[in-house]
Amino acid sequence: MTEVLFQSIPRILFEPIAVCAILGLLSALFFHWKKHTALYWILITALLFMIGWRTAIQIISSRYASILLYPGLIATVYFCFKLEGLCKWFPQIPGKIFRLLPWCVVFGLAVACLVKALHYNPYENHVRYNCSVVKRDAASFARPLAIADWYEAKRYCYYSGVKVLGVTSLKFKDDTVKIPVLKDLLARHSRQCDVLYVFLDERSSNAPLTGKALGIPEERWKLLSWQYHNARKKKQLRLYRYLPPGKGR
């Protein structure tokens, strides 16, 4: 829940906009704490409900939080307009500085947005690509199942159309897989399916896992696909397929 509130939503809104929006809401509380109208409370309640609902459902796709862009931009504009009004609370600071602050914020946001627009990630569809591989491959099986880090499980399920179990222990430190943990998960979850897909975030410098490393016959363990997370190419989303003994094609 905290990851959705403090990471997913700000990332979707764009972090500088999210910060300014929060400052705008705090400014509204500061400037209007004695004269809250019915409209004010309706807007605040609606906004808190929107954020709370998206936090509770664990956002699968960015479109579920995109609607927050509208109140976020309004709050950002409000913050810019109210910056100059802060001068009366800090009389020791020259008024011309406060008059320049809104322009500095607008200029800073414009530069940040321009940099973001120019920062193209050729691997932004790495999740959808791997999920499309699962979707095609799973068509050959009667009871497909997948496991993934709990935070991304719903997203993988949405794009692949396959049931995905969220597993907290698949979040490995330094993105280096612990073999005993993975072997235990394979033994535990393969009993309920005829094919088990495993989504793993791994360091690109680490060689893909092999059946030999896991103590599994090579024909039952296969790296189906992989994609980098971004242009830095330090991290990969790798998709493996495990065929339990006595099952499979």
Helices and strands as residue ranges (DSSP letters): H 2-3, I 4-8, H 9-13, H 15-31, H 38-56, H 63-66, H 69-83, G 84-89, H 95-118, H 126-138, E 144-149, H 153-160, E 164-167, G 168-170, G 173-175, H 179-189, G 190-192, E 195-203, H 211-214, G 218-220, E 221-228, E 235-242
